Structure formats: C-alpha cells, structure tokens
Amino acid sequence: MEKKNIDWSNLGFGYIQTDMRFVSNYKDGAWDEGALTEDATVVISECAGVLQYAQTIFEGMKAYTTEDGHIVVFRPDLNASRMADSARRLEMPVYPEDKFVEAVVKTVEANASYVPPYGSGASLYLRPYMFGSNPVIGVKPADEYQFRVFATPVGPYFKGGVKPLTLKVSDFDRAAPCGTGHIKAGLNYAMSLHAIVTAHEEGYDENMYLDASTRTKVEETGGANFLFVTKDNKVVTPKSDSILPSITRRSLMYVAKEYLGLEVEEREVYIDEVKDFAECGLCGTAAVISPVGKIVNHGEEICFPSGMEKMGPITQKLYDTLTGIQMGRIEAPEGWIKVIC
Ligand SMILES: Cc1ncc(COP(=O)(O)O)c(C=O)c1O
C-alpha cells in the first residue's frame, strides 16, 4: 500500500480530511449495521439534540506503525468501555463495545495510507464520537443518534524536543462532585475553553484544576491526568471520582509497578503537598507524558527539581517503557496492542 505524500514529521495537530470514515445510526431502539463512507459531512436537523442540549460524547486514540511494520492501536477496548460509560451518563444508547473496536479497525484499514511510518513520531489520530441527531425542543434525551469514527494524521507531540510545561492553579472548576468530570462529554470541554484561553493569555501552558468542593485536592488538567514522583521514587496519581480515567495513566501505573518495579499509589493528592514531589507529568494519548516544570498557585511558585529543560529521570523511564511497548520494541502485556494489519 502506497503512503500519502505527507511531510509526517512536520505535521501539527489539526484536522486533515482522510478518505473514509465509519457511520452508524440509531433509530427505533436499534443501531444499524453501519458502513464506511467517503462523505465527510454531517447533515442533521436544525433542532438536533446535540445542537440544543449538547448531547455528545467522544473518544481519542491513535493508530501507528510499529518497529516491525504492523499498523496497531493501543488498548481500543478501554476506549470502547469508557465511551459506553459516557453514553450511560448522558442517557444515550451504548454503541456495543465489540462493534466500536470493529469500527475503529475498519476506519484504520480504509485509511492505512495515512498511517505515518515507524520512526516519524507521527500517528493517525482516531476520533470516535456520538451525538443526538433528531429534533429535541423540550429538555430530554434524543431518540435518534449517530456514531462516527474519523481519522486524521497528526505530527509528533514533542517537535524540536521536550519542553517542560508551566501550569496555573485555576480559579475555574472543571467538574462538579457527582457531575460529568469522569466521562468524555463535549460539554466538559466547552466549559473549559474560557479557562484555557485565559491561562494562555496569562502565559501558562495549562490549568491545574482542584476539586470543586474544597479546592484543596489536585484533579487534572483540561486534557490529561497527573502523575507525581516522590523524592524516594514512588509514583503517585490523584484519585477522584470527577476526573477522566485516562487510559495512558492506567497503563503507566501498570508499567511503573510491573516493568520498573516502582511503588505506585492512587490516592487523594493535596495541593499543599505538591511542592514536596520530585517530578510531575501530564499523561494522555496526545503526548504519553508531558513533563511539568513549574506550577504557579496564586503567586506561590512550585518548581520541580527536574527543572525546565528535560523530563525527570523516573518520568523519562516511564515514557521510554510505555512508548517502547506501544512501538513493539518491548513486549506488551497481553491484549494491549491490537494489530490491524
Ligand atoms: C480531561 C482528560 N483527562 C485525561 C485525558 C487522558 O486520557 P487518555 O490517556 O485516555 O488519552 C484526556 C484525553 O483523552 C482528557 O480529555
């Protein structure tokens, strides 16, 4: 299969239309078979549930080429089950988890010429999503839905080298207790836009959100979970019912314990103890881990000993091991790598 003529290593993170996408519709209480289509547009009623009451959920994952030339995706079964959780919380019909994985596979196969080569650092980003499509004017769940998966090639996250981030402890809240912070709903991202634009205007890379009820505990950023490393090399991640259960974070905690033999802890993390950690990183599909160099908490600067030039040593080991597993250089735990072709 001939690859598209794309300058893979200079790609950014933007939408590039690819050849095919998968579409399935839900009507009269059932999903249809679904099919691939060339049509990249969505035509829905002006009164569609998604447009009026934001009934939409999504996932984000990547297909890439391993060292031995296979096209694979990383743990798509976890994206499928997280999307099912998101659907249940927004009163949407669940797209069956096995069909979700099949749809992802079909979309990647149909766009295989857009999967960047091994070593480029680029990948084919996959966006499964679902929305209420029929007219809804009273506030209630839609009766009809559309599930889609599209693909778009994206460039390496760390172009020109790793640069530790500077974060601001936000005065805005991302998620309410007993709200929707633990699911991947479009509404969580709409309400974070003002906070991130404000943080960028003030010169910060990201927001650190605290728990909304006490503003004492670390939650997450707008698009990644936190990992901390203690001075005695224990890996700590915040436990909260209002953060998104990151697939990357769960994988890194496993890698820390089972591959690197480190002690791991998922527990409440207080903002007051953050100054005592040796390393801090953000984990998510986009970067695997982005190191954090500095956090500013209302004038108080927390500077991690790992500094503003490179990842800390444990963060680097975690990054190298998980990317090694993903790229086929290190043997993966059973079921983590779905080989497409
Ligand atoms: C709010 C939020 N937290 C965490 C993550 C990281 O999750 P994952 O590792 O599954 O990409 C994401 C990105 O999907 C996110 O949007």
The ligand as an SDF file (V2000), in Angstrom:
LIG
                    3D

 16 16  0  0  0  0  0  0  0  0999 V2000
   -9.9200   15.5040   30.6250 C   0  0  0  0  0  0  0  0  0  0  0  0
   -8.9690   14.4570   30.1500 C   0  0  0  0  0  0  0  0  0  0  0  0
   -8.2300   13.8030   31.0640 N   0  0  0  0  0  0  0  0  0  0  0  0
   -7.3470   12.8490   30.6990 C   0  0  0  0  0  0  0  0  0  0  0  0
   -7.1590   12.5210   29.3740 C   0  0  0  0  0  0  0  0  0  0  0  0
   -6.1740   11.4560   29.0050 C   0  0  0  0  0  0  0  0  0  0  0  0
   -6.8460   10.2620   28.7100 O   0  0  0  0  0  0  0  0  0  0  0  0
   -6.2050    9.1570   27.7600 P   0  0  0  0  0  0  0  0  0  0  0  0
   -4.9480    8.7210   28.3910 O   0  0  0  0  0  0  0  0  0  0  0  0
   -7.2350    8.0710   27.7470 O   0  0  0  0  0  0  0  0  0  0  0  0
   -5.9910    9.8120   26.4410 O   0  0  0  0  0  0  0  0  0  0  0  0
   -7.9010   13.1800   28.3910 C   0  0  0  0  0  0  0  0  0  0  0  0
   -7.7160   12.8560   26.9580 C   0  0  0  0  0  0  0  0  0  0  0  0
   -8.3610   11.9670   26.4790 O   0  0  0  0  0  0  0  0  0  0  0  0
   -8.8350   14.1580   28.7860 C   0  0  0  0  0  0  0  0  0  0  0  0
   -9.5580   14.8200   27.8700 O   0  0  0  0  0  0  0  0  0  0  0  0
  1  2  1  0
  2  3  1  0
  2 15  2  0
  3  4  2  0
  4  5  1  0
  5  6  1  0
  5 12  2  0
  6  7  1  0
  7  8  1  0
  8  9  2  0
  8 10  1  0
  8 11  1  0
 12 13  1  0
 12 15  1  0
 13 14  2  0
 15 16  1  0
M  END
$$$$
